[in-house]
Amino acid sequence: MVITATKNIAESFAGHQSVIHGKREYVRGSVHVNTAESFGAMLERVKEGVFHYMSGKHLDRNLREISFRWNIRIPMEKETKAGRRKITWIPMPVMTMLKSVLNGATGKQKRRTQNNGLAFFYS
């Protein structure tokens, strides 16, 4: 059984594959559900430890920040005790992350408008 939302998302990605847990298939090469489960676990940790509460008003901002942190992780190859090679992900150091964000902001200004909206200016 494929969940409809997952199936719809899968059609957007050319390389999407899935495993069938009902047939006791949990991994096929690099195809597994650990990535989705890991992102979900990260959401829970951030909710408990950083934001404490996520309201609908700021949910988009919270999710964008979490996605940003997820997307800038650094892959590290390790060898397991069994001798197999495994890719693990470590967070990018905070100062490197800040430099990345500031480099993207160069030449851009954000100002409040008369009605408290935001206006962006690019030079």
Secondary structure as GFF3:
##gff-version 3
##sequence-region A 1 123
A	DSSP	alpha_helix	4	10	.	.	.	ID=ss1
A	DSSP	three_ten_helix	21	23	.	.	.	ID=ss2
A	DSSP	alpha_helix	34	46	.	.	.	ID=ss3
A	DSSP	pi_helix	47	51	.	.	.	ID=ss4
A	DSSP	alpha_helix	59	71	.	.	.	ID=ss5
A	DSSP	beta_strand	74	79	.	.	.	ID=ss6
A	DSSP	beta_strand	85	90	.	.	.	ID=ss7
A	DSSP	alpha_helix	94	105	.	.	.	ID=ss8
A	DSSP	beta_strand	108	112	.	.	.	ID=ss9
A	DSSP	beta_strand	118	122	.	.	.	ID=ss10
###
